[in-house]
Amino acid sequence: MKTDHLGLERPESPTLVREDFRHSLAAGVAVIFFDFDGTLTATPGDRAARRTKQLELCERAAMLAPRLKSLCADGASLGIISKSTEGTIRSALEASDLAKFFDAPLVAKAVGFEGKAGFIEDLALNGCLPRLGSIAKHGVPFSRILLVDDDLLELERAKTRGIQVYAAPEDGGLQDEDFDAISEALRIPRPRSHPSRGLNLPTADPGQGPARRLSRCRSAVQSRETRETRPLRLPSIGRRNRAMRPTRILFSGDCYDCFGDDFTATSEGSRMTSRRVERSSLSE
């Protein structure tokens, strides 16, 4: 319990421990999303300067390149999800020659109420992660997605949604021992599907080419960004029942019957105009 400024005892928020997110990897990972700042680079995002991110990634490329290549060889699809801008991330990947290892979506400016887990969920549900597949009658297998991040709150949010997580070091970015732990989960044979619940992997479809799939994935991310920033709109009662009883409104001796939410009026002196409005006498 914690005592506040009024002398009242209040329960404390549970403290997240980094080690708790470093020893829980299970078999079957197919897609890995890496954070950028403090995970691929050495300096966490709250202390990183844009001009140093590219330099840090280039300095770490000699260690990262063979490790990322090994993950790809083990069958993993690699992506990036970060609060940094897309331009910053792509320029750093190109300069360090690491862009070739990432075939899953790059999600930039991933800020929202549901955290990065919300963006990952949208990508999976919209079919933007072909390597993931889906289990018939059981939806998307989120346990086959791994989020690697240095932000413990982001990992906690992802874990509650069934996404596997791994915590990068608090400082310095991923190290060799971290990639050893991640690779170990990939090398374990993935569980075979049940005969009656096989994996429904995406099939080749002329109408579902890379360009169309990329467009759908961008729409999924943009849709979430729109939902996170869209102003709150209260529901309209009138729209729920178009056959509701008319509402009678009195203006300067004139009486109007307004149906549902379709009444719109403008005032020009003492005259009122409206849509779908029936005028009646006061004697009714």
C-alpha positions in Angstrom: 0.0 0.0 0.0 1.1 3.6 -0.7 0.1 6.7 1.2 -1.0 9.6 -0.9 -0.8 13.4 -0.1 -4.1 13.1 1.9 -2.7 10.4 4.1 -4.9 7.7 2.5 -3.5 4.3 1.7 -3.9 3.3 -1.9 -2.8 0.1 -3.7 0.4 0.4 -5.7 0.6 -0.5 -9.4 2.5 -3.8 -9.8 6.2 -3.2 -10.6 7.2 -4.8 -13.9 10.5 -6.8 -13.7 12.6 -7.1 -16.9 13.8 -10.6 -16.1 10.1 -11.8 -16.1 10.0 -11.1 -19.8 13.2 -12.8 -20.7 12.6 -16.5 -19.9 9.1 -17.3 -21.2 9.6 -18.0 -24.9 7.7 -21.0 -26.3 8.0 -22.9 -29.6 6.2 -22.0 -32.7 7.2 -18.4 -33.4 6.7 -17.5 -37.0 6.8 -13.6 -37.0 9.1 -11.4 -35.0 8.5 -7.7 -34.5 11.5 -5.7 -33.3 11.4 -2.3 -31.6 13.9 0.1 -33.1 15.3 2.5 -30.5 17.1 0.7 -27.6 16.5 -2.7 -29.2 18.1 -2.7 -32.6 20.0 0.5 -31.7 21.9 0.9 -28.5 20.1 3.9 -26.9 16.5 3.8 -25.7 14.0 6.1 -27.5 13.6 8.6 -24.6 17.3 9.4 -24.8 18.1 8.9 -28.5 18.8 11.7 -30.9 17.8 11.2 -34.5 21.2 11.9 -35.8 22.8 9.2 -33.7 20.3 6.4 -34.5 21.7 5.7 -38.0 25.3 5.8 -36.6 24.5 3.4 -33.8 22.8 0.9 -36.2 25.8 1.0 -38.6 28.1 0.4 -35.7 26.1 -2.6 -34.5 25.5 -4.0 -38.1 28.4 -6.4 -37.9 26.8 -8.2 -35.0 23.1 -7.8 -36.1 23.5 -8.9 -39.7 24.5 -12.6 -39.1 22.0 -12.8 -36.3 19.1 -11.5 -38.4 20.1 -13.7 -41.3 20.0 -16.7 -39.0 16.5 -15.9 -37.8 15.4 -15.7 -41.5 17.1 -19.0 -42.3 15.2 -20.6 -39.3 11.9 -19.6 -41.0 11.0 -16.4 -39.1 9.5 -13.4 -40.8 11.0 -10.2 -39.4 9.3 -6.8 -39.0 9.8 -3.5 -37.1 7.3 -1.6 -35.0 8.5 1.6 -33.4 7.5 5.1 -32.2 10.1 6.6 -34.5 9.3 7.9 -37.9 9.4 5.8 -41.0 12.0 8.0 -42.6 14.3 7.6 -39.7 14.0 3.9 -39.6 14.3 3.3 -43.3 17.3 5.5 -43.8 19.1 3.8 -40.9 18.3 0.3 -42.3 19.5 1.3 -45.8 22.7 2.8 -44.5 23.5 -0.3 -42.4 22.5 -2.7 -45.2 20.0 -4.4 -42.8 16.8 -3.7 -44.7 17.1 -6.9 -46.8 16.3 -9.0 -43.7 12.9 -7.5 -43.0 10.0 -8.9 -45.0 7.2 -8.2 -42.5 5.6 -4.8 -42.2 7.4 -1.8 -40.9 5.1 0.1 -38.5 6.3 3.6 -37.6 4.8 6.1 -35.1 3.1 3.2 -33.3 1.5 5.2 -30.6 -2.0 4.4 -29.4 -4.3 3.6 -26.4 -3.7 -0.2 -26.9 0.1 0.2 -27.5 2.0 -1.7 -30.2 -0.1 -4.8 -29.4 -3.1 -3.1 -31.0 -1.2 -2.5 -34.2 0.1 -6.0 -34.4 -3.4 -7.4 -33.8 -4.8 -5.3 -36.6 -2.1 -6.5 -39.0 -2.7 -10.2 -38.1 -6.5 -9.9 -38.4 -6.2 -8.2 -41.8 -4.0 -10.9 -43.3 -0.9 -8.8 -43.5 1.3 -11.5 -42.0 1.2 -14.4 -44.5 3.8 -16.4 -42.7 1.5 -16.5 -39.6 -1.4 -18.4 -41.1 -4.5 -19.1 -39.1 -6.1 -22.0 -37.3 -9.5 -23.1 -38.7 -12.3 -22.2 -36.3 -9.8 -20.7 -33.8 -8.8 -17.4 -35.5 -5.3 -16.0 -35.6 -2.7 -17.8 -33.5 -1.2 -14.8 -31.7 1.2 -17.1 -29.8 3.2 -17.4 -33.1 4.0 -13.7 -33.0 7.0 -12.4 -30.9 7.5 -8.8 -29.8 11.0 -7.8 -28.8 11.1 -4.5 -27.0 12.9 -2.7 -24.2 9.7 -1.0 -23.0 8.2 -3.3 -20.4 4.7 -1.7 -20.5 4.5 -2.5 -24.2 5.5 -6.1 -23.5 2.9 -6.4 -20.8 0.2 -5.2 -23.1 1.2 -7.6 -25.8 1.4 -10.5 -23.3 -2.2 -10.0 -22.2 -3.3 -10.5 -25.8 -1.5 -13.8 -26.1 1.5 -12.4 -28.1 4.9 -13.8 -27.1 7.3 -11.2 -25.7 11.0 -10.8 -25.0 12.6 -7.9 -23.2 15.7 -6.3 -24.6 18.3 -5.0 -22.1 17.6 -1.8 -20.4 20.5 -0.2 -22.2 22.8 -1.1 -25.0 20.3 -2.9 -27.3 20.1 -6.6 -28.1 23.3 -8.6 -27.5 24.5 -12.0 -28.7 23.0 -13.8 -25.7 19.6 -12.3 -26.5 19.6 -13.6 -30.0 20.7 -17.0 -28.7 17.5 -17.1 -26.6 15.3 -16.0 -29.5 16.9 -18.4 -31.9 16.4 -21.3 -29.5 12.6 -20.9 -29.7 12.8 -20.9 -33.5 14.9 -24.1 -33.7 12.4 -26.1 -31.6 10.2 -28.0 -34.1 6.9 -26.2 -34.4 3.8 -28.3 -33.3 2.1 -30.1 -36.1 -1.5 -29.1 -36.7 -4.3 -31.3 -35.6 -5.8 -33.3 -38.5 -9.2 -31.6 -38.1 -7.7 -28.2 -37.3 -4.9 -27.7 -39.9 -3.2 -24.4 -40.7 -5.0 -22.5 -43.4 -2.0 -20.8 -45.0 -2.8 -18.1 -47.6 -3.0 -19.5 -51.2 -1.8 -17.8 -54.3 -4.5 -15.6 -55.7 -4.1 -13.4 -58.8 -6.2 -10.7 -57.2 -4.2 -10.8 -53.9 -0.8 -9.8 -55.2 1.9 -8.0 -53.2 0.7 -4.6 -54.2 -2.9 -5.3 -53.1 -1.7 -6.9 -49.8 0.5 -3.9 -49.1 -2.4 -1.6 -49.7 -4.6 -3.6 -47.3 -1.9 -3.6 -44.6 -1.4 0.2 -44.9 -5.1 0.6 -44.6 -5.2 -1.5 -41.4 -2.5 0.7 -39.8 -4.0 3.9 -40.9 -7.4 2.8 -39.7 -6.0 2.3 -36.2 -4.2 5.7 -36.3 -7.5 7.2 -37.3 -9.4 5.5 -34.4 -6.8 6.6 -31.9 -7.1 10.3 -32.9 -10.7 10.5 -33.9 -12.9 12.7 -31.6 -15.4 11.0 -29.5 -19.0 11.0 -31.0 -22.0 10.3 -28.9 -24.6 7.9 -30.4 -27.7 9.4 -32.0 -30.8 8.1 -30.4 -33.0 8.9 -33.4 -31.0 6.6 -35.7 -31.8 3.6 -33.7 -35.5 3.8 -34.5 -36.6 5.5 -37.7 -40.2 4.7 -36.9 -40.2 6.6 -33.6 -43.1 8.9 -32.7 -42.8 12.4 -34.0 -41.6 15.2 -31.6 -43.8 18.3 -31.6 -41.9 21.6 -31.6 -43.5 25.0 -31.1 -42.0 28.2 -32.6 -43.8 31.5 -32.5 -47.2 30.1 -32.9 -46.3 27.5 -35.5 -46.2 23.9 -34.7 -43.9 21.3 -36.3 -43.7 17.5 -36.2 -40.1 16.3 -36.3 -39.4 12.6 -37.2 -36.3 10.9 -35.7 -33.0 12.8 -36.2 -34.0 14.2 -39.6 -35.0 17.6 -38.3 -32.7 20.4 -39.5 -33.9 23.9 -39.2 -32.5 27.3 -40.2 -33.9 30.6 -39.0 -34.6 33.4 -41.4 -36.4 36.1 -39.4 -39.5 34.3 -38.0 -39.5 31.6 -40.7 -38.3 28.0 -40.1 -37.4 25.4 -42.7 -36.7 21.7 -42.2 -36.4 18.3 -43.9 -39.1 15.7 -43.5 -41.1 18.0 -41.2 -44.9 18.1 -41.2 -46.6 21.3 -40.2 -49.8 21.1 -38.2 -52.1 23.4 -36.5 -52.2 24.2 -32.8 -55.6 22.8 -32.6 -54.4 19.2 -33.2 
